Amino acid sequence: MATLVKTTQDGRKVEVHGQAILLGGKLEAVELIPVKDHPNRAAILQAMPETAYMAGRVALTEEEGKIALEALAKGEEAFLADPRAIEERFRHAARRREAELGIE
């Protein structure tokens, strides 16, 4: 189930689906970055002073950011409640560890 955050000026929907932020149905980001922590904050605030968060290339206001953060938290809860997802996460971590150690 997707949560609508906003619709862009060109009509594309910005939605949160699980742990992903989608723009027009395609992955845009997996996290929100507060503008105060963004490396290009001066340029972002000059162009769009009401921006509080960035989701990839998408600027979000404080209200839109809260909607996205809540939806991402719910997606994280759902993911962590699924035993198969937890097992898959451990499997990927073990593979990464083995690769780092040079074990095939």
Wavefront OBJ file of the C-alpha trace (Angstrom):
o trace
v 0.000 0.000 0.000
v 1.400 3.378 -1.004
v 1.048 6.649 0.885
v 0.681 9.770 -1.241
v 3.003 12.553 -0.086
v 2.358 15.071 -2.860
v 1.867 15.526 -6.569
v 4.563 17.420 -8.462
v 3.839 20.344 -10.779
v 4.178 18.033 -13.777
v 1.605 15.602 -12.346
v 3.862 12.839 -11.027
v 2.984 11.366 -7.643
v 5.498 11.266 -4.815
v 4.575 8.211 -2.752
v 6.050 6.096 0.018
v 5.748 2.383 -0.582
v 7.240 0.255 2.173
v 10.705 1.654 2.761
v 11.011 3.452 -0.566
v 10.082 6.904 -1.816
v 8.771 6.729 -5.363
v 8.476 9.496 -7.933
v 6.076 8.631 -10.719
v 6.215 4.978 -9.674
v 10.022 4.757 -9.835
v 12.463 4.602 -6.936
v 13.698 8.066 -5.988
v 15.103 7.609 -2.468
v 15.135 5.386 0.610
v 15.615 8.164 3.141
v 14.827 11.804 3.740
v 17.648 14.252 4.280
v 16.879 17.363 6.332
v 17.875 20.436 4.328
v 19.957 21.691 7.257
v 22.182 18.597 6.790
v 22.223 18.631 2.970
v 25.518 19.583 1.259
v 23.654 21.892 -1.184
v 21.409 23.526 1.431
v 22.214 27.089 0.378
v 21.199 26.493 -3.242
v 18.109 24.511 -2.218
v 16.895 27.204 0.182
v 17.583 29.945 -2.336
v 15.494 28.183 -4.991
v 12.783 26.839 -2.650
v 12.842 28.529 0.771
v 9.989 26.393 2.163
v 11.931 23.130 1.700
v 12.554 21.164 4.901
v 13.588 17.766 3.474
v 15.035 16.316 0.306
v 14.062 12.871 -0.993
v 16.536 12.386 -3.794
v 15.690 15.180 -6.251
v 12.328 15.920 -4.630
v 11.953 18.868 -2.273
v 9.455 18.434 0.563
v 7.970 20.953 2.956
v 7.824 20.287 6.703
v 4.268 18.916 6.417
v 5.094 16.686 3.428
v 8.223 15.479 5.206
v 6.196 14.453 8.255
v 3.831 12.439 6.047
v 6.789 10.715 4.376
v 8.599 10.035 7.666
v 5.489 8.480 9.218
v 4.926 6.298 6.153
v 8.586 5.207 6.125
v 8.352 4.312 9.838
v 5.248 2.195 9.171
v 7.056 0.498 6.285
v 10.003 -0.266 8.564
v 7.658 -1.716 11.216
v 5.960 -3.936 8.647
v 9.323 -5.087 7.315
v 10.659 -5.928 10.774
v 7.486 -7.831 11.660
v 7.950 -10.226 8.739
v 10.140 -13.209 9.735
v 11.069 -13.881 6.093
v 12.323 -10.316 5.694
v 14.448 -10.624 8.832
v 15.888 -13.911 7.579
v 16.687 -12.325 4.215
v 18.397 -9.375 5.916
v 20.614 -11.761 7.912
v 21.391 -13.764 4.770
v 22.532 -10.598 2.939
v 24.614 -9.492 5.928
v 26.317 -12.907 6.061
v 27.078 -12.764 2.316
v 28.570 -9.271 2.651
v 30.695 -10.421 5.593
v 31.923 -13.448 3.660
v 32.752 -11.266 0.658
v 34.719 -8.860 2.876
v 36.693 -11.785 4.291
v 37.288 -13.250 0.828
v 35.239 -16.373 1.484
v 33.354 -17.635 -1.531
l 1 2 3 4 5 6 7 8 9 10 11 12 13 14 15 16 17 18 19 20 21 22 23 24 25 26 27 28 29 30 31 32 33 34 35 36 37 38 39 40 41 42 43 44 45 46 47 48 49 50 51 52 53 54 55 56 57 58 59 60 61 62 63 64 65 66 67 68 69 70 71 72 73 74 75 76 77 78 79 80 81 82 83 84 85 86 87 88 89 90 91 92 93 94 95 96 97 98 99 100 101 102 103 104
